Amino acid sequence: EGRELEDTTQTIIMGRHFGGLKVMKSQQIHWTLSPFEQRAFAGFFSVGFPKGVRRMTYALFRGVPIICATFYLINWGDKEGLRTIKKLPGQFDNDV
């Protein structure tokens, strides 16, 4: 019974459980978690992947019209530039 009380007191002093040790630095409390207690891919397929698809779809619908408009504007500018520098047929026929 005395040992349990001591363990509980140590848990309260140090943090919630073993991996959640707290460190005090300049009036800020930083919690650390052991790498062995982390779940690196928790919720990746159920939450992360659908969110990624939604974000990419949103970005696609925002970006594609701008990219297409820019492509057609540059393409038109190139064709117009080539058209204007060409010599018209018969323009310089009467020059000596």
ABEGO torsion letter per residue (X at the ends): XAAAAAAAAAAAAAEABAAABBBBBGGBBBBBBBAAABBAABGAAAAAAAAAAAAAAAAAAAAAAAAAAAAAAAAAAAAAAAAAABBBBGAAAABX
